[in-house]
């Protein structure tokens, strides 16, 4: 389970990079649940890196959605 949480965080990070570009902001709606899952599984499995990375990805993704008008 340690590996799963870290893999989910890395996949969310890889999806977040193109989601920061214009016209690809909808991809943040995919990144947000993946990051939430990684941050949720992180403490359960004892993987602190996945927890911190998941929280960071959630903040960046939510901020991008707010700035782009995805969260009203």
Secondary structure in CASP SS format (residue, H / E / C, confidence):
PFRMAT SS
TARGET T0000
AUTHOR 0000-0000-0000
METHOD secondary structure of the structure
MODEL  1
X C 1.00
X H 1.00
X H 1.00
X H 1.00
X H 1.00
X H 1.00
X H 1.00
X H 1.00
X H 1.00
X H 1.00
X H 1.00
X H 1.00
X H 1.00
X H 1.00
X H 1.00
X H 1.00
X H 1.00
X H 1.00
X H 1.00
X C 1.00
X C 1.00
X C 1.00
X C 1.00
X C 1.00
X H 1.00
X H 1.00
X H 1.00
X H 1.00
X H 1.00
X H 1.00
X H 1.00
X H 1.00
X H 1.00
X H 1.00
X H 1.00
X H 1.00
X H 1.00
X H 1.00
X H 1.00
X H 1.00
X H 1.00
X H 1.00
X H 1.00
X H 1.00
X H 1.00
X C 1.00
X C 1.00
X H 1.00
X H 1.00
X H 1.00
X H 1.00
X H 1.00
X H 1.00
X H 1.00
X H 1.00
X H 1.00
X H 1.00
X H 1.00
X H 1.00
X H 1.00
X H 1.00
X H 1.00
X H 1.00
X H 1.00
X H 1.00
X H 1.00
X H 1.00
X H 1.00
X C 1.00
X C 1.00
X C 1.00
X C 1.00
END
